C-alpha cells in the first residue's frame, strides 16, 4: 500500500483541481482553501509554492489573489505505460566499504521501489568529478536522467552542489547547516558522547577514539566532538586516531600510542567493525586483555561482530527505519515533486557486552 505525506497529497489535489477547471482565473483565499482542503496554513503555503514552481500558478503578488497560469502544464497521462523512474544512490564507497545498515537499506529499496514504478541504481561517483567544475558535474547528472538522487558519503562540494540544484535530492548521513533537503542519518556523535560518559563513570581517565577518514560528515562530527570534550575537560586525556582504511596504518597508530604516550588509553571507542577487528587483534597480540587491561566499545554494529571475542559492547540503530523513511520521501517526490524538508537522526540503542570494565591504574603493554 502506498502512503504519501499531507504535503504531497495537498500538492496532488491542487494540481488535479486546477487541471479540472475547479477554479477559473484565481484561487480562493488561503483561509478558505485551507478549510476546503482540511490542511494547515503552513502546509498549504508550501504546496502552493510547489505548484507555482511547477508552472500551475503565476508568481504570487503580495496582497493579491493567486492567479492560475495560462497556459497550464500538460496533465500526466496516468493510463499510458511508463518506464520505471530512475532513483540513483550516489556514493564514493565500494560495496565492501558500505556499513551493514546501508547494504540492507539498498536491498530493501530494490524490493519496494518497483511498487511505485521506480528502480534503484547504485552508482559510484567518478573520481574525475570529485573536484571538477560545477558545469561538468551538472552535465553528468543530466545525462543520467534520474528522478531522485540519494546522496551518501560524498565530498562536501559535490553534496552541496546537489543540495542547491534543481534535482530532487535526499541526503543520507549527517546534513550540513546550509542544506535544505530531507536527510536521514544515524547519530553516531550521540553514541560517541554516551560511550565517553560510560567510561568516565567506570573511572577511565584516558580514552582513545579510532575513526575512519572517509569523507563522512558523521565521522568528522564525531572526531570534532571528541576533541572538544577533552579540550573542555583537561583533567582527562583523550586522543584520536584517524585511519585510512588500512590495517597497517591502524596497527602502527596503536603501536605509537601505547608505546610513546605518557598516559596510554585504558578505554577505546571504535567507529566501525573493520577497525574493531584490527584493534582487538592488536591488543591481544600485545598482551592487553579485554576488558581487564583495556575496555572497548563499537559505535556501528553489524552481524560480523559476533566473531569478535570477547563479545563487544556496541550501539545498534533500528535498520527498518532507514529504508522506510527513504521510501516515503522518494514516493512523495515522484508523485508530487515535493516532500517535507526534515532532518531525521536515528539514535542507536546501547547493547551491553563483555568488553567494558572499571579502569586499571595502569595499562601494561609488551
N, C-alpha and C positions, 0 to 999 in steps of 0.2 A: 504493500500500500504506500502511495506517495503522499508525503506530508510537505506542505510549504508554509513559510512563516507568514505572519499577518501582513508584513510589508509586501511580500511577494504577491499574496492574494489581492491586496488592495491595488497594486500596480496592474495586475491582470484585469481586475474589474474595471478600472478606469480606461484601459486601452480598449477593452471589448465594448464598453458603453459608448465611447467616442466613435468607434467604427460603426456601431449600430445606429448612430444619429440620435441618441437619447437626449443630448443637449444640442442646441442649434449653434449659436455663434460663440457663446461663452459658458463657462461652468457656473454653477451656483456658488454662493459664498462658502468659505471654508467651514463656517459653523454649520450651515445646512448640509453640506456634503459630508462632514464628519458624522452627523446624526443619521444621514441616509445610509452610509456605508457601515455605520456602527463601529467606528475606529476612533482612536485618539487623534488630537490635532497634530501632534508631533509625527506620528506615523503617516498621516495624510499628507503633511507638507513634504516629507521625504519622498513619498510615492509621486506627488506632483512634480517634484524636481526630476525624478527618473523619467516620467513620461514626457516632460519638457525636453530633456536631453535626447530622448528617442525620437523627437520630432512630432509628437502628437499635440503639443500646446505651443503657442507663441511665447517668446520670452516674457516673463511677468513684469508688468509695470506697477510700481508702488501705488497703492490706493485704487487700483482699477481691477475689474474682473479679469480672470484668466481667459484669454481668447483661444479658441480651438484653431489649430493650424490648418492652413489651406495652401497646397494640397496635403492630405494625410499620407503617412507611410502606408505601403501596401499591407493589407491584412494577411497574416500567415495562412497558408492552406493546410489545415490540420488533417485533411483526409489523404493527402498525397504522401507516398512513402519517402522517407528522407534517410540520408546517410547518418550513421551514429555521430553525434557530436564528439569531437576530439578533446579530451582532457589530458593535459600534459603535466606530468610530475617531473619538475626540473630540479636537478641536483648536481653536485660535484662529486658525490660519493659513488664508489662502486658498490655492487650488491654485497660484497664481503665486508665492507666498512659500515653498512647500514645497521643500526640497532634492531633488535628483535621486534620492538614495538612498531618500527617503520615498516619492516617486511610484512608483518601481519596486517597493517593498515592497507598496504598496497594490494595484498591478496584479497582482502575484504572488498575494496573498491572495485577490483576487477570482476568480482562476482555480482555486486549490487548495481553498478552503473548501467549495465545493459537494460535494467528495468526502467530507466528513464531515457532510453535510446542514446546512450553515451558509452564511450570506451576510453580506458586509461592507457596511456603510453608513458613509460618511464624513460626519460632522455637525460643523458649526461651532458652538461654544458660544455661545448667545445672549448678547449683551452685557449684557442685563438680569440675567443670573445671575452675572456675574463677582463682584459684591460683594453678592449677595443673602443673606438669612438661610439657614442650612442647611435649614430646613423647605421653603423654596421650591425649592432645588436637589434635595432628596430627592423632592418631588412630581413634578418634571420628569423625573428619571431613572426613576422608577417608571412613568411614563406611556409610556415607550418600550419597556418590557418586554424589554430587551436581556439576553442571557445572559452576554456577556463585553464588557468595556469596555477599549479600548486608549487610553491617555492620552498625548497628545503636545502639548507647548508650551502648557501650561495654567497659569493663575495658581496660586501656591503654595497658597492656601487651598482652591481647588477640587480640586486634585490630592490634597491631604491629606484632604479630606472623602471622596473616593472610596476612598483607601487604607485608611481606617478604617471604611468602610461594609461592609454585608454583600454588596455586589456583587462578582462575580468581576472582578478588575482586573489589568491588565498595564501597566506603565509603559514608555513609550518616551522615551528621553532620561535624563539623569542623575537618579538617585534621591536621596531625602533620607535622612538618617541614621535618622530615626524611622519610616521606611516598612518594612513587612514584606510587600511584594508583589514578584512577579517583575518584573524590569526589564532592558531591554537598551538600550545606548547606544554611540555612538562616542566614544571617549575623546579629545575634542578638546583637553583640557588637556594630555594627554601629547604630542600633536603640537605644541602651542604651546611646551612646555618643550624639546622636541627642536629646534625651529626656533631658539629663543634660543641654545642651545648651538652650533648650526651657525654662526650669525652671529658669536658670540664667537670661535670658532676662526678665523674669517676676519677677525679684528681689528676688528669693528664695535663701537664704544663707545656709540652712540646708536641705540636701536631703538624703532620706533613700532608699536603694535598698533591695528588698525582692526577694530572689532567691533560687531555689531548689538545694539541694545537691544530685544529681542523676547520677554522673559519666559522665555527658555530657560535652565534651570538650568545647562546646559553652558556657555553664554556667560558667565554670572556667575562660574562656577568659573574659566574661562579668564582673565577680566579680573582676578579677585582674585589668582590665582596669579601673573600677570604683575606686578601692583603689588607683591606680597610679595617676589618675586625681586629687583626693583630696590631695594626698601627695604633688603634684606639685603646688597645689593652697591652701596653708594653711589658707588663709583668708576665705575660705568656709569650711563648715562642711559636711562630708559625712560618713554615717555608713552603713554597710552591714549586713543584717540578713540572715543567711543561714538556711533554714528549712529542715526538714526531712520528707516531705510529710505528716506531721501530723498537723491537725488543732489546737490541744492543744499546740504543740510546737510553732506554729506561734503566737497564742494569747498570750502566755507567753512572747515571744520575743518582741512583740509590747508593752505589758504592761511594761516590763522592760525599753524599750527605752523611751516611753513617760512619765514615772513617775520618772525616775532616770537621764535621760540625761540633762545636763546643757543647751543644745541647741536642743530641740526636733524638728524633721523634720516638715517643712511646705509643703514638696512635697515628694511623694513616687513613685518609679519606681518598678513595679511588673513584674515578668517574665512570669507567666502562669495564665490562668483563675482561676484555683483552688485557688491559692494564692490571686488573686484579690478578689474572693468571700469572703475569710476569712478576708482579710484586710479591705474591705468595711464594712463588718458586724461588725468587732471590732470597727472601727471608729464611726459608727453610734450608737453602744451600749454605747460608752463612750463620746457621746455628741460632736463629732468632725464632723462638717458639710463639705460636699464635694460640691464645691471646696472652700468655703469661709474660712474655717479654714485649710484645708489640700487638696492640689491638688494631683491627682493620674493619672498615665498613665500605660497602659498594653503593654508589648513588643510582646507577642504572642497572636494573635487573633483567635477566633473560634466562631461559632454561639451562643454558650451558653451565651456569654457576653451580649446578648440582654436582658437578665433577670436581669441585674445589673442596679440599679438606683442610681445616675444619669447615663446617657449614658457616657460610658468611652471613653476617647481618647485612641487610640491604634494603633498598627502597624500591617499591613497585607501584607503577601507575596502572589504573584500570584501562586495559587495552581496548575495550569495546567503545569507550567514549571518543577516542581519537577518530576512527573512521566514520562513526555515526555523525559527528558534528561536521566533518568534511563533506560527507554525502549530502547533508542538509543544505549546506551553503552552495554546493555545486548544483543541486536541484533548483534552488532559488535563482541562481544566476542564469541557468539555462532556460527557465520558464518565464522569468520576468526581467532579467538583466540587472537585478539588484539583490542584495542580502544585507542583513544587519551588520554594521561595522563593529563587530565585537572582538575583543582581545581576551581569549579564554586561556587560563593557565590551570593545568591539572596538577593537583597536589598529591604526590606519591604517598602511599602508606609505608610505614616502617615495619619491616619483618625481622624480628629478633633472630639471632643465630648463635653460634658458639665462638665468635671471633672478637668479642668485646669483654674486657675485664677491668678491674681497677689498676691504676698505673703502678709500675715498679719505681723505685727510687732511681735506678739506673738501667740503661739498656745495654746489655753485653753484645759484643759483635766480634766475631773471629776475624 
